Amino acid sequence: MTVTQVDKLFSRKPDKDHPFGHERLESITSIILAMSLGATALILGYQGILAIIDFLNYICLIKKNLF
């Protein structure tokens, strides 16, 4: 679901089953979204660090072969 769909779904007025409205579900959705964005950032950072280490190892290998 996209954020706009979730917002539309959970911004409904209070009803018989949900006397305080649907805002609590919106908070849970926001937490799930934040966790998935955080996990994505960690994975991208980890992959970036691995790419830098691989590049530095490649440079060291070239220098060893030149001398």
Contacts in CASP RR format, 6 or more apart in sequence:
PFRMAT RR
TARGET T0000
AUTHOR 0000-0000-0000
METHOD contacts of the structure
MODEL  1
MTVTQVDKLFSRKPDKDHPFGHERLESITSIILAMSLGATALILGYQGIL
AIIDFLNYICLIKKNLF
1 9 0 8 1.000
3 33 0 8 1.000
6 26 0 8 1.000
6 29 0 8 1.000
7 26 0 8 1.000
9 22 0 8 1.000
10 22 0 8 1.000
10 23 0 8 1.000
10 25 0 8 1.000
10 26 0 8 1.000
10 29 0 8 1.000
11 22 0 8 1.000
11 23 0 8 1.000
11 26 0 8 1.000
12 21 0 8 1.000
12 22 0 8 1.000
13 21 0 8 1.000
14 20 0 8 1.000
14 21 0 8 1.000
15 21 0 8 1.000
END
